[in-house]
Amino acid sequence: MGELRSIAAPFVVSGPSGVAVRTRLKQLTPSDEKVLRLVGAHLGSLASRDLKTRCRDGLEHSGEAWAVRKRELTPASSSRWAGSITKATHDQWALARRCQLAHLHNLEAGIRAIEARLALPVGQKGTKRAPGGYRSRREWHAKSRRLRVLQDRLTAARADREAGVVHVVRGGKRLARTRHHLEAAQLTESAWRGRWEAERWFCQADGESGKRYGNETIRVSPDGEVSIKLPTPLAYLANAAHGRYVLASRIMFAHRGQEWADRVVANRAIAYRIHLDTGRERWYMTASWQISPTPSIPIEAALAHGVIGVDTNADHLAAWHLDTHGNPTGTPRRFSYDLTGTAEHRDAQVRHALTRLLHWAQSCGVKAIAVEDLDFAAEKTREKHGRRKRFRQLISGMPTGKLRARLASMADQTGIAIIAVDPAYTSKWGGQHWQKPLTSTTRKTTRHDAAAMAIGRRAQGYPIRRRTAPPPHDRSDRAGHRTVQAGPVVPGREGTRPRIPGPRTRSVPPGRGANAGNQNAQHRPGRSAEHETWQQASLPLSP
């Protein structure tokens, strides 16, 4: 058996540092939609040009170059529009660099896996921890060719990273590739073109504290009136003073509306984004602002009222409530979701499942939810799992990072702490130690339920296994303590159990029977009870 990897200590997940809420722009007039399309298209062209300049600068970019880009964009828009465009460009370039590094790590992991399997004899079986050789000479030859392809890709990716070259598509690479597969996407060329142009529009403005209503470019009053500072070439479309255009739509935010209103009245910074959903033909506005992260409470305080362990799966969350001693309470719960369909549908499914989970946690009175600190970045490559395509699709579809981030954000409003634990062996040990003992004639415990038990116990600092093995020498406790749930400060933890007079059986109470104190009469190895005098004890007159 190979060496087990070390288990990281659980920790309390930090709270969110920002808020984003969205609402629909209703009752827009044709003139309003025309202005929004013109503004988005004009600023989108400026953003594309600025992104091209930023990518050309590469690693040579500096603060002075940033100022030059902003000055070049100001005459065609405004100083604030130019600041929003350049900041968005910088964030997009930085995201592309992080994705490029992740791509490098993915290529390196695939190359290592192929090289290890090519070095093994053809047909050699693998183990649970490492794959074996390839099944046939044909597969071995195909993988050797793929190894050369991955090595060439790695060389090109490394050269790009060293030179500061990134590949970015405004509007999304997936949508760009859909242009060549319109029939499979069930789109016409005009429908695709409308979606492509809408994705490349730019209509977002950063907030500024101290300015009226927290944003000078896209301004929203407390009563919901929306006005936009038009770019200089489009100033002739203004219907209000100082080159502004006021929309006919009045908005309100149903979620965190009071918090948004308080910031607007106090002239605190709020960023806004206006975008068009081409599938529904609806306009939306998103407001976002920064908040001070909630101070993390000590993990001991979070676990003072028990914990709910949650096991994340491809189609549901398995949860179980544990008391302060690590014992299961009540019955396990399952919160299902469907991760097929559009991104909006998947996000809504996850939010609904997390909402039900948090409501159940509040009804249980706990102040902590334990989840696995999952990251499948190195676990879903085709080289690691080979022909197991369905398994790779399964783990690729699990929203691990988004689920934990959204859970931490939603739990912050309920006062429930999120504890992240190491996911190593939780499913295996949970099924080994908890699945069978918790299964009864009226309840069937699944492996996922047992994993939730293991996650909750690991968050509480308890070992996953239920009890240690009995003492190996005899039935006394001199070989070690029998249970693992006693803490280090429990009195008498290392002492032997007190002597209880009488027979060690459940049928006869202690002290009853003629042979209660005669140890020789007990059937033990080395004792002969058949040579002793036996007599029937008098029956008690009352129970």
PALUM-252476 format. One record per residue (C-alpha): residue in one letter; x, z negated, y negated. Coordinates in steps of 0.2 Angstrom, whole numbers, plus 5000, padded with zeros to 4 digits. Each point is the difference from the previous one (the first is absolute). Example, Ala and Ser with C-alpha at 12.3 -4.5 7.8 and 13.67 -1.06 7.14 Angstrom:
(atom "a" (5062 4961 5022))
(atom "s" (5006 5003 4983))
//
This chain:
(atom "m" (5000 5000 5000))
(atom "g" (5007 5005 4983))
(atom "e" (5003 4988 4986))
(atom "l" (4984 4996 4989))
(atom "r" (5002 5004 4982))
(atom "s" (4999 4986 4987))
(atom "i" (4984 4995 4993))
(atom "a" (4999 5000 4981))
(atom "a" (4991 4985 4991))
(atom "p" (4983 5002 4993))
(atom "f" (4997 5001 4981))
(atom "v" (4986 5000 4988))
(atom "v" (4997 5018 4993))
(atom "s" (5001 5001 4981))
(atom "g" (4985 5004 4990))
(atom "p" (4996 5016 4991))
(atom "s" (5009 5004 4983))
(atom "g" (4987 5013 4994))
(atom "v" (4982 5004 5000))
(atom "a" (4991 5017 5001))
(atom "v" (4981 5003 4998))
(atom "r" (4991 5016 5000))
(atom "t" (4983 5006 4993))
(atom "r" (4991 5017 4999))
(atom "l" (4998 5009 4984))
(atom "k" (4981 5004 5000))
(atom "q" (4989 5011 4989))
(atom "l" (5014 5011 4993))
(atom "t" (4995 5015 4990))
(atom "p" (5007 5017 5003))
(atom "s" (5010 4998 4984))
(atom "d" (5008 4984 5007))
(atom "e" (5005 5008 5016))
(atom "k" (5007 5015 4991))
(atom "v" (5011 4989 4990))
(atom "l" (5006 4989 5015))
(atom "r" (5005 5016 5009))
(atom "l" (5009 5007 4985))
(atom "v" (5009 4984 4997))
(atom "g" (5005 4997 5018))
(atom "a" (5006 5018 5002))
(atom "h" (5011 5000 4984))
(atom "l" (5008 4983 5004))
(atom "g" (5002 5005 5018))
(atom "s" (5010 5015 4995))
(atom "l" (5011 4988 4989))
(atom "a" (5002 4988 5015))
(atom "s" (5005 5015 5012))
(atom "r" (5013 5005 4987))
(atom "d" (5007 4983 4998))
(atom "l" (5001 4997 5019))
(atom "k" (5010 5016 5001))
(atom "t" (5012 4993 4987))
(atom "r" (5002 4983 5008))
(atom "c" (5003 5008 5017))
(atom "r" (5013 5011 4992))
(atom "d" (5010 4985 4993))
(atom "g" (5001 4992 5016))
(atom "l" (5012 4985 5001))
(atom "e" (5006 5004 4982))
(atom "h" (4984 4994 4992))
(atom "s" (5002 4987 4987))
(atom "g" (4990 4990 4987))
(atom "e" (5006 5013 4987))
(atom "a" (4994 5014 5011))
(atom "w" (4983 4991 5001))
(atom "a" (4999 4999 4982))
(atom "v" (5004 5019 4998))
(atom "r" (4986 5004 5012))
(atom "k" (4987 4990 4991))
(atom "r" (5005 5008 4983))
(atom "e" (4998 5017 5007))
(atom "l" (4982 4996 5006))
(atom "t" (4994 4991 4985))
(atom "p" (4996 5015 4989))
(atom "a" (4989 5008 5014))
(atom "s" (4991 4983 5003))
(atom "s" (5003 4984 4991))
(atom "s" (5013 4986 5001))
(atom "r" (4989 4990 5011))
(atom "w" (4995 5014 5011))
(atom "a" (5019 5005 5002))
(atom "g" (5004 4982 5005))
(atom "s" (4987 5000 5013))
(atom "i" (5006 5017 5007))
(atom "t" (5018 4995 5001))
(atom "k" (4997 4983 5008))
(atom "a" (4989 5008 5013))
(atom "t" (5013 5013 5003))
(atom "h" (5013 4987 5002))
(atom "d" (4989 4990 5013))
(atom "q" (4997 5016 5010))
(atom "w" (5019 5004 5001))
(atom "a" (5004 4983 5005))
(atom "l" (4986 5000 5014))
(atom "a" (5007 5017 5006))
(atom "r" (5017 4992 5002))
(atom "r" (4993 4986 5010))
(atom "c" (4991 5012 5011))
(atom "q" (5016 5010 5002))
(atom "l" (5010 4984 5006))
(atom "a" (4986 4997 5013))
(atom "h" (5001 5017 5006))
(atom "l" (5019 4998 5002))
(atom "h" (4997 4984 5011))
(atom "n" (4987 5009 5010))
(atom "l" (5012 5015 5004))
(atom "e" (5014 4988 5004))
(atom "a" (4989 4990 5012))
(atom "g" (4994 5016 5009))
(atom "i" (5018 5006 5002))
(atom "r" (5005 4983 5007))
(atom "a" (4986 5001 5013))
(atom "i" (5004 5018 5005))
(atom "e" (5018 4997 5002))
(atom "a" (4997 4984 5011))
(atom "r" (4989 5009 5012))
(atom "l" (5011 5016 5001))
(atom "a" (5014 4988 5005))
(atom "l" (4990 4994 5015))
(atom "p" (4998 5010 5017))
(atom "v" (4985 5011 5001))
(atom "g" (4986 4991 5009))
(atom "q" (5006 4983 4997))
(atom "k" (4986 4987 4998))
(atom "g" (4999 4990 4984))
(atom "t" (4996 4982 4998))
(atom "k" (4988 4990 4988))
(atom "r" (5013 4999 4987))
(atom "a" (5008 5017 5001))
(atom "p" (4995 5017 5005))
(atom "g" (5009 5009 5015))
(atom "g" (5006 5018 5001))
(atom "y" (4990 5015 4998))
(atom "r" (4989 5006 5014))
(atom "s" (5007 5017 5003))
(atom "r" (5015 5011 4996))
(atom "r" (4987 5011 4990))
(atom "e" (4995 4985 4989))
(atom "w" (5018 4994 4998))
(atom "h" (5005 5018 4994))
(atom "a" (4985 5000 4987))
(atom "k" (5005 4983 4994))
(atom "s" (5018 5005 4998))
(atom "r" (4994 5014 4989))
(atom "r" (4989 4989 4990))
(atom "l" (5015 4988 4997))
(atom "r" (5009 5014 4991))
(atom "v" (4984 5003 4989))
(atom "l" (4999 4982 4995))
(atom "q" (5019 4999 4997))
(atom "d" (4998 5015 4988))
(atom "r" (4985 4992 4991))
(atom "l" (5010 4984 4998))
(atom "t" (5015 5009 4993))
(atom "a" (4989 5009 4987))
(atom "a" (4990 4984 4996))
(atom "r" (5016 4990 4997))
(atom "a" (5007 5014 4989))
(atom "d" (4984 4999 4990))
(atom "r" (5001 4982 4998))
(atom "e" (5018 4999 4995))
(atom "a" (4996 5014 4987))
(atom "g" (4984 4991 4994))
(atom "v" (4989 5015 5005))
(atom "v" (4982 4995 5004))
(atom "h" (4986 5012 5006))
(atom "v" (4983 4995 4991))
(atom "v" (4984 5010 4999))
(atom "r" (4988 4996 4986))
(atom "g" (4983 5000 5008))
(atom "g" (5007 4995 5018))
(atom "k" (5009 5010 5013))
(atom "r" (4986 4998 5012))
(atom "l" (4988 5009 4988))
(atom "a" (5012 5013 4997))
(atom "r" (5002 5004 5018))
(atom "t" (4981 5000 5002))
(atom "r" (5001 5016 4990))
(atom "h" (5006 5009 5015))
(atom "h" (4987 4993 5012))
(atom "l" (4984 5002 4990))
(atom "e" (4989 5004 5015))
(atom "a" (5006 4984 5010))
(atom "a" (4997 4990 4984))
(atom "q" (4983 5008 4998))
(atom "l" (5004 5004 4982))
(atom "t" (4998 5016 4990))
(atom "e" (5014 5006 4988))
(atom "s" (4990 4995 4985))
(atom "a" (4996 4983 5006))
(atom "w" (5018 4997 5005))
(atom "r" (5006 5006 4983))
(atom "g" (4988 4988 4991))
(atom "r" (5006 4986 5010))
(atom "w" (5018 5005 4998))
(atom "e" (4998 5001 4981))
(atom "a" (4991 4983 4999))
(atom "e" (5014 4991 5009))
(atom "r" (5013 5007 4988))
(atom "w" (4991 4994 4985))
(atom "f" (5006 4985 4990))
(atom "c" (4989 4989 4990))
(atom "q" (5007 4982 5001))
(atom "a" (5006 4989 4986))
(atom "d" (5010 4983 5001))
(atom "g" (4993 4985 4991))
(atom "e" (5008 4991 4985))
(atom "s" (4997 4982 4996))
(atom "g" (4996 4997 4982))
(atom "k" (4991 5016 4997))
(atom "r" (4982 5002 4999))
(atom "y" (4991 4997 5017))
(atom "g" (5017 5001 5008))
(atom "n" (5003 5019 5000))
(atom "e" (5001 5012 4986))
(atom "t" (5000 5016 5010))
(atom "i" (4985 4997 5011))
(atom "r" (4989 4987 4992))
(atom "v" (4986 4991 5008))
(atom "s" (4990 4988 4989))
(atom "p" (4991 4984 5007))
(atom "d" (4983 5009 5000))
(atom "g" (5007 5014 5011))
(atom "e" (5004 5014 4987))
(atom "v" (5014 5011 5005))
(atom "s" (5010 5010 4988))
(atom "i" (5016 5010 5003))
(atom "k" (5014 5004 4988))
(atom "l" (5001 5019 5001))
(atom "p" (5017 5009 5002))
(atom "t" (5005 5009 4984))
(atom "p" (4996 5018 5006))
(atom "l" (4983 4994 5004))
(atom "a" (4996 4990 4985))
(atom "y" (4987 5013 4994))
(atom "l" (4988 4993 5014))
(atom "a" (4999 4983 4992))
(atom "n" (4983 4993 4996))
(atom "a" (5006 4984 4992))
(atom "a" (5013 4995 4987))
(atom "h" (5019 5000 5003))
(atom "g" (4999 5014 5013))
(atom "r" (4990 4990 5013))
(atom "y" (4987 5006 5012))
(atom "v" (4986 4988 5005))
(atom "l" (4991 5003 5016))
(atom "a" (4981 4999 5002))
(atom "s" (5002 4989 5015))
(atom "r" (5000 4981 4999))
(atom "i" (5009 4991 5014))
(atom "m" (5001 4983 5008))
(atom "f" (5010 4992 5014))
(atom "a" (4990 4991 5013))
(atom "h" (5016 4993 5008))
(atom "r" (5010 4988 4989))
(atom "g" (4990 5006 4986))
(atom "q" (5001 4983 4991))
(atom "e" (5019 4999 5002))
(atom "w" (5001 5018 4993))
(atom "a" (4989 4996 4985))
(atom "d" (5010 4984 4996))
(atom "r" (5016 5011 4999))
(atom "v" (4991 5013 4989))
(atom "v" (4994 4987 4988))
(atom "a" (5017 4992 4999))
(atom "n" (5009 5017 4997))
(atom "r" (5011 4998 5016))
(atom "a" (5008 5015 5008))
(atom "i" (4989 5010 5012))
(atom "a" (5005 5017 5008))
(atom "y" (4986 5013 5003))
(atom "r" (4999 5016 5011))
(atom "i" (4987 5013 5000))
(atom "h" (4998 5012 5015))
(atom "l" (4988 5012 5008))
(atom "d" (4995 4998 5018))
(atom "t" (4998 5018 5004))
(atom "g" (4991 4997 5017))
(atom "r" (4986 4990 4991))
(atom "e" (5001 5009 4983))
(atom "r" (5001 4983 4992))
(atom "w" (5011 4993 4986))
(atom "y" (5008 4982 5002))
(atom "m" (5010 4988 4989))
(atom "t" (5012 4988 5007))
(atom "a" (5006 4985 4990))
(atom "s" (5015 4990 5005))
(atom "w" (5010 4985 4993))
(atom "q" (5013 4988 5005))
(atom "i" (4997 4982 5005))
(atom "s" (5011 4985 5003))
(atom "p" (5002 4998 5019))
(atom "t" (4992 4985 5007))
(atom "p" (5014 4987 5004))
(atom "s" (5002 4999 5019))
(atom "i" (4995 4983 5007))
(atom "p" (5011 4992 5013))
(atom "i" (4996 5006 5018))
(atom "e" (4996 4982 5005))
(atom "a" (4986 4998 4987))
(atom "a" (4993 5017 5005))
(atom "l" (4999 4994 5018))
(atom "a" (4992 4983 4996))
(atom "h" (4983 5006 5006))
(atom "g" (5005 5011 5014))
(atom "v" (5003 5019 5000))
(atom "i" (4991 5016 5006))
(atom "g" (5012 5011 5010))
(atom "v" (4996 5019 4998))
(atom "d" (5007 5014 5012))
(atom "t" (5000 5017 4992))
(atom "n" (4994 5014 5011))
(atom "a" (4996 5019 4998))
(atom "d" (4981 4997 4999))
(atom "h" (4997 4981 4997))
(atom "l" (5007 4984 4994))
(atom "a" (5000 4986 5014))
(atom "a" (4999 4983 4992))
(atom "w" (4999 4982 5007))
(atom "h" (4999 4983 4991))
(atom "l" (5013 4987 5004))
(atom "d" (4999 4982 4996))
(atom "t" (5015 4990 4993))
(atom "h" (5007 4997 5017))
(atom "g" (5000 5018 5005))
(atom "n" (4985 5000 5011))
(atom "p" (4987 5013 5000))
(atom "t" (4983 4996 4992))
(atom "g" (4984 5009 5003))
(atom "t" (5000 5017 5006))
(atom "p" (5011 5015 4995))
(atom "r" (4993 5012 4987))
(atom "r" (5003 5019 4999))
(atom "f" (4998 5010 4984))
(atom "s" (4999 5019 5003))
(atom "y" (5004 5015 4989))
(atom "d" (5002 5018 5002))
(atom "l" (5015 5009 4994))
(atom "t" (4995 5018 5002))
(atom "g" (4994 5011 4986))
(atom "t" (5006 5000 4982))
(atom "a" (5012 4988 4991))
(atom "e" (4985 4993 4990))
(atom "h" (4990 4997 5016))
(atom "r" (5015 4991 5009))
(atom "d" (5003 4989 4985))
(atom "a" (4982 4995 4999))
(atom "q" (5000 4996 5018))
(atom "v" (5015 4989 4998))
(atom "r" (4993 4991 4985))
(atom "h" (4984 4996 5009))
(atom "a" (5009 4993 5015))
(atom "l" (5011 4989 4989))
(atom "t" (4985 4994 4990))
(atom "r" (4991 4994 5016))
(atom "l" (5016 4992 5006))
(atom "l" (5002 4990 4983))
(atom "h" (4982 4995 5001))
(atom "w" (5002 4993 5017))
(atom "a" (5016 4991 4995))
(atom "q" (4991 4992 4986))
(atom "s" (4986 4994 5011))
(atom "c" (5013 4993 5012))
(atom "g" (5008 4990 4986))
(atom "v" (5017 5006 5003))
(atom "k" (5012 5004 4986))
(atom "a" (5012 5012 5009))
(atom "i" (4999 5016 5010))
(atom "a" (5015 5005 5011))
(atom "v" (5004 5018 5002))
(atom "e" (5015 5009 5008))
(atom "d" (5014 5007 4989))
(atom "l" (4998 5017 5008))
(atom "d" (5010 5016 4995))
(atom "f" (5000 5015 5011))
(atom "a" (5012 5010 4990))
(atom "a" (5012 5001 5015))
(atom "e" (4987 4999 5014))
(atom "k" (4990 5016 4998))
(atom "t" (5013 5014 5002))
(atom "r" (4998 5013 5014))
(atom "e" (5018 4997 5006))
(atom "k" (4996 4981 5004))
(atom "h" (4984 5003 5009))
(atom "g" (5002 5017 5006))
(atom "r" (4984 5007 5009))
(atom "r" (4989 4986 4994))
(atom "k" (4992 5009 4987))
(atom "r" (4984 4990 5000))
(atom "f" (5010 4984 4998))
(atom "r" (5010 5007 4985))
(atom "q" (4983 5005 4992))
(atom "l" (4993 4983 5003))
(atom "i" (5014 4990 4992))
(atom "s" (5001 5013 4986))
(atom "g" (4982 4998 4996))
(atom "m" (5001 4981 4998))
(atom "p" (5000 4995 4982))
(atom "t" (5013 4987 5001))
(atom "g" (5007 4999 4983))
(atom "k" (4984 5005 4990))
(atom "l" (4990 4987 5010))
(atom "r" (5012 4986 4996))
(atom "a" (5001 5004 4982))
(atom "r" (4981 5002 4998))
(atom "l" (4997 4984 5010))
(atom "a" (5012 4990 4989))
(atom "s" (4992 5007 4984))
(atom "m" (4982 4996 5006))
(atom "a" (5005 4983 5007))
(atom "d" (5008 4995 4983))
(atom "q" (4982 4999 4993))
(atom "t" (4994 4989 5013))
(atom "g" (5014 4987 5000))
(atom "i" (5006 5005 5018))
(atom "a" (5018 5002 5003))
(atom "i" (5007 5014 5011))
(atom "i" (5014 4995 5012))
(atom "a" (5011 5014 5008))
(atom "v" (5007 4996 5017))
(atom "d" (5013 5010 5010))
(atom "p" (4990 5011 5012))
(atom "a" (5013 4999 5014))
(atom "y" (4992 4997 5017))
(atom "t" (4983 4994 4993))
(atom "s" (4990 5011 5011))
(atom "k" (5010 4998 5016))
(atom "w" (5002 4981 4999))
(atom "g" (4982 4998 4993))
(atom "g" (4993 5009 5016))
(atom "q" (5012 4991 5011))
(atom "h" (4996 4982 4994))
(atom "w" (4983 5001 4992))
(atom "q" (4989 5014 5007))
(atom "k" (4996 4993 5017))
(atom "p" (4998 4982 4995))
(atom "l" (4987 5005 4986))
(atom "t" (4990 5011 5012))
(atom "s" (4984 4992 5007))
(atom "t" (4985 5006 5008))
(atom "t" (4991 5002 4983))
(atom "r" (5015 5006 4990))
(atom "k" (5012 5014 5004))
(atom "t" (5016 4998 4990))
(atom "t" (5009 5016 4996))
(atom "r" (5019 5003 4998))
(atom "h" (4997 5002 4981))
(atom "d" (4991 4983 4999))
(atom "a" (5014 4992 5009))
(atom "a" (5012 5008 4988))
(atom "a" (4990 4993 4985))
(atom "m" (5003 4983 5008))
(atom "a" (5019 5003 5001))
(atom "i" (5001 5006 4982))
(atom "g" (4990 4984 4994))
(atom "r" (5011 4988 5010))
(atom "r" (5016 5009 4994))
(atom "a" (4994 4998 4982))
(atom "q" (4998 4981 5003))
(atom "g" (5017 4998 5007))
(atom "y" (4994 4997 5018))
(atom "p" (5007 5009 5015))
(atom "i" (4989 5013 5007))
(atom "r" (5000 4994 5018))
(atom "r" (4987 4986 5004))
(atom "r" (5010 4987 5010))
(atom "t" (5018 4999 5006))
(atom "a" (5003 5000 5018))
(atom "p" (4998 4984 5010))
(atom "p" (5015 4989 5003))
(atom "p" (5011 5008 5013))
(atom "h" (5006 4985 5010))
(atom "d" (4984 4989 5003))
(atom "r" (4984 4995 4992))
(atom "s" (5008 4988 4987))
(atom "d" (5004 5006 4982))
(atom "r" (5018 4996 5000))
(atom "a" (5004 5019 5001))
(atom "g" (4992 5003 4984))
(atom "h" (4984 4999 4990))
(atom "r" (4985 5009 5008))
(atom "t" (4991 5007 4985))
(atom "v" (5007 5010 4985))
(atom "q" (4987 4996 4988))
(atom "a" (5007 4983 4995))
(atom "g" (5010 5001 4984))
(atom "p" (5018 4993 4998))
(atom "v" (4993 4985 4990))
(atom "v" (4986 4995 5012))
(atom "p" (5003 4982 5007))
(atom "g" (5005 4999 5018))
(atom "r" (5003 5019 5001))
(atom "e" (5015 4998 5011))
(atom "g" (4994 4984 5009))
(atom "t" (4992 4999 5017))
(atom "r" (4982 4999 5003))
(atom "p" (4993 4982 5002))
(atom "r" (4997 4994 5017))
(atom "i" (4982 4999 5005))
(atom "p" (4996 4989 5015))
(atom "g" (4990 5007 5014))
(atom "p" (4999 5016 5010))
(atom "r" (5004 5016 4991))
(atom "t" (4984 5008 5005))
(atom "r" (4984 5005 4990))
(atom "s" (4988 4994 5014))
(atom "v" (5005 4982 5000))
(atom "p" (5001 4990 4983))
(atom "p" (5017 4991 4997))
(atom "g" (5001 4983 5008))
(atom "r" (4987 5004 5014))
(atom "g" (5004 5001 5018))
(atom "a" (5010 4990 5012))
(atom "n" (5015 5011 4999))
(atom "a" (5000 5001 4981))
(atom "g" (5017 4991 4998))
(atom "n" (5008 5005 5017))
(atom "q" (5011 5015 4996))
(atom "n" (5004 5002 5018))
(atom "a" (4982 5004 5004))
(atom "q" (5001 5015 4988))
(atom "h" (5004 5017 5009))
(atom "r" (5017 5004 4993))
(atom "p" (5016 5007 5007))
(atom "g" (5010 4987 5010))
(atom "r" (4985 4988 5001))
(atom "s" (4990 4997 5017))
(atom "a" (4982 4995 4996))
(atom "e" (4995 5001 5018))
(atom "h" (5009 4984 5006))
(atom "e" (4992 4989 4987))
(atom "t" (4984 4990 5002))
(atom "w" (4985 5008 4993))
(atom "q" (4984 4992 4995))
(atom "q" (4984 5006 4991))
(atom "a" (4998 4993 4983))
(atom "s" (4983 4992 4996))
(atom "l" (4989 5012 4990))
(atom "p" (4995 4994 4983))
(atom "l" (4982 4995 4997))
(atom "s" (4999 5009 4984))
(atom "p" (5008 5016 4993))
//
